[in-house]
Amino acid sequence: MSFTQVIKVPRDRIGVLIGKGGKVKEMIEQEFNVRLDIDGESGDVRVSMNPNSSLEDTRVFKAIEFINAIARGFSPERAKRLLATDEDTMLNIIDIKDYVGRSHNSLERVKGRIIGKDGKARRMIEELTNTYISVHGHYVSIIGKPEDVKLASDAVMMLITGSMHSTVYKMLEKARRKAKLERLKLWEDKL
């Protein structure tokens, strides 16, 4: 039994997926025990389990998540955080068009709010939530631990719906302080 899935990758991200001299494609195939067939014209990437894999081998799903991360603007280096075995990481993708419609001007305005002047807003959210954030096309993608991704997603949604940046930062700082206090309490309880 085998498993195959086709992922649509924007044509401007195909080169990143392949990598210089095919290094990224090769790393994905080896790390996840899959085969990639990439059609640069259509942007279709066929991900197939290797014949020697069993259906219990879930690495094919991590490969799909990894490829989606690259397709949504992450560098392979940042997408590698999804491979961390010491922490449970995930990828969350938010389609901005679901909230602002098809208006190009609205989309650009909201993307600008999420990125901020010289990337400040995105950087602040990344630092306060310990996540990686990519704004590419009409998507905002977030990589991190589930609870951090949830917090970063909430912050992005606040910006999409018009909250002021200062309000978003205060919410994030409050959540960060609360998490730190909870960790201290857990630590004290162990003593």
C-alpha positions, 0 to 999 in steps of 0.5 A: 500500500502506498500514499501520494499527495499533490501539493500546489507550490507557487512557481516563485517558491519551486527554486527554494524547494529544490535548493541549490544543486537539488540539496533541499529536495534531496534532504526532504527525500532522505529525511522523510523517506519520500519521493518528490516529483516536481513540475516547475511549470504547474507548481504541482509537487507529488509527494509519495511514500517510498515503497519500503515504507509502512503506513505507520511511517508518519514522516510523509505527513511531516514532509507535506507540512515541511513543503507547505511551509516552504510554499508559504514563504519560509526558508528551508532553515526556518521550516526545519523547526518542524523537524525538531523531535525535542518539541512538538511543533506545528504549522498554521496557515491563515488565509487573509482573503477569508477576512478581507475579501478579494480587494487588492488594496485591503489585502496589501493594507492588512499585510502591511499591518502584520509586517509593520514598518521595517518588519517590526510588527512581525518581529515583535510577535515572533519574539513574544511568542517564540514562533516564526512568521511568514507573510507571503501572497495572501497567507500568514503562516506560523511555525512553533509549539501549539500554544505559541502558534495559538497565541501568535495566530490570535495576535495576527487575527487582532491585527487583521480585524483592526486592533492597534499594534500597542493593544496586540503587544500588551496582550502578548506581554500579558500572556507571556508574563502569565506563562512565566508565572505558571512555569515558576509555580510548577517549578516551586511545586516540584520543590 
